Amino acid sequence: MGKQMSRSSYDKLVLELDDLKINKRKEVAERLKVARSYGDLSENAEYDEAKNEQAILEAKISELQHTIDNAEVIEDSNISVDEIGMGSIIKIRKVGTKKTETFTIVGTNHVDVRNHMISDESPIGKAAMKKKVGDTFIVEAPVGELRFEVVEISK
């Protein structure tokens, strides 16, 4: 089974892949051409660097292609508000406090902690999966166990 991701995450990956295939490949090919024009390839640092960059680029392209080919896209209309899953926006409260925090569960490629977008593989994301409003879950943290209650699930 492929990696679950929201439609917007999937679309972002497709755009990134296109950019790499179209623009980045062209840039790297151009650098190789320029580097080749410097002559002797055996002591040509620019050429080696450009070749290396090309190899890294191709690896990234094939990794992205693999992710896209195997993705299981969760359409927004299929994001459940009954239980936490990929694409859910969750409001949780640390048990024993009044403070709530809101997070969006996203695929690992789109984690953005500053904007409260956490991965389904992060400690909170993993522990919250499949929970419903009113459920509590435990997150193992360096300071010990943290208990959270699910306050709200939206999309």
N, C-alpha and C positions, 0 to 999 in steps of 0.2 A: 504493500500500500504506500502511496506517495505521501509527501508532506502536505498537511492541510494548510491552506492559506485563504485569505479573503480575496475577493475579486480585485480590489484596489492594490493589494500586495502583488498579486499575480501580474496585473497590468504594469506595475512599476518594474518588475523583473524583466518583462518582455521589452519594455522601452530601454532598459539598461543594456540588455543583450543586443538589441538593434544598434545602439550607440557604439558598443564595443566592436560589433561586426563591421559596421559601416565606417564610422569616423576613426576609432582607435586603430583599426587594422591599416587604414590609409596612412595615418600618422607614422606608425611603426615602419611600414613599407617605405615611406618617404625617407625616414631616418636611415634605414638600411641602404637605400640607394645612395644617399649623400655619403654615408660612411664608406661604401664600396668605392666611391670616386676618389677616396684618399689614397687608394693604391694598396700596397702590400697588406693583405689581410692577416698575415701571421703576427704582426705587431700593431694591429689596429684596434686600440681600446674602444673607440666609438663603435666599431663594427661588432665587437664582442658584447658590448653593452646593449646595442640595438637587438642583437640575436637573442640575448637573455630576456630582454623586455618582450620580445615577440613570443618566446616560449611561455612566459608568465601570462601574457595576454591570452594565448591559445588555451592554456589550462583553465583560466578564469571563464572563458567563453564556453568550454565544454562542460565545466561544472554548472554554470548557469543554465545551459541548454538541458542538462540532465535534470536539474531541479524543476524547470518549466515542463519538460516532457512527463515528469512523474508527479506533478502537482495535483492535488485534489482540491479544486477550487470550491470554496464554500460561498455560494451567492448570498448577498446581503439578506435576501428574503428568507434564507435558510438559517440565518444566525438565530439561535434560540434565545428567548428571553426567560425561559424556564430554568435552564441550567447553563453553567459557564462552559464556553467552548471557544474555538478559534473565532476571533473577531468580536467577542463580547466586550462590552464596556461594563466594568464591575466597580461597584462602590463597596468598600470593605471597611470595617471598624475593628481596631485592635481591642480585643475583649478587655473590659475593665477601664476603658477610656471613652471619651466622647468623640475623639478625633476620627474622622473618616478620610479615606484616600480613594481616589478614583484611578483606575488603570484600564487600558485597552489591551487585550490579549492579541498579540501579533506573532507572525513567524519570525524565526531568528534573524532573517535577512533584514527585518524592518524595525528592530529594537531601537528605541529612542527614549532612554530613561528620563531625560530632561522633560520630554513631553508625555511622560507616564505611559509609554508604550512598552510593555514587557512581553517577553517570550513565553510561550506555553511550556518552555523547558526551564525557565527560571524557577527559583525556589517557590515564590508566591504563585506564579502561573501554573506550575505543575500541581501544587497542593490545591489550587482553587478549581481545577478542571472538574467538570461534572457536578459541582456543588450547586445547590439551589438557594434562593433567598431564605435566610433564617439559619442556614447550615453554618457550622463553625468548622474551621480547618486549622491544622497545625503546620507551622513552617519551622523547620530546623534552622536556627541561626547561630552564629558564633556565640551570641550571648545566651543561648539556650533555646527552649521552645517558645515560639510566639503563636498566640491563638488569635485568629481573626474570625469575625462573623460577616457573612455576606448580607449586605444591607439592600442592595439593588443590582439588577442585571438589566442592561439595555443594549441597544445596538446603534 
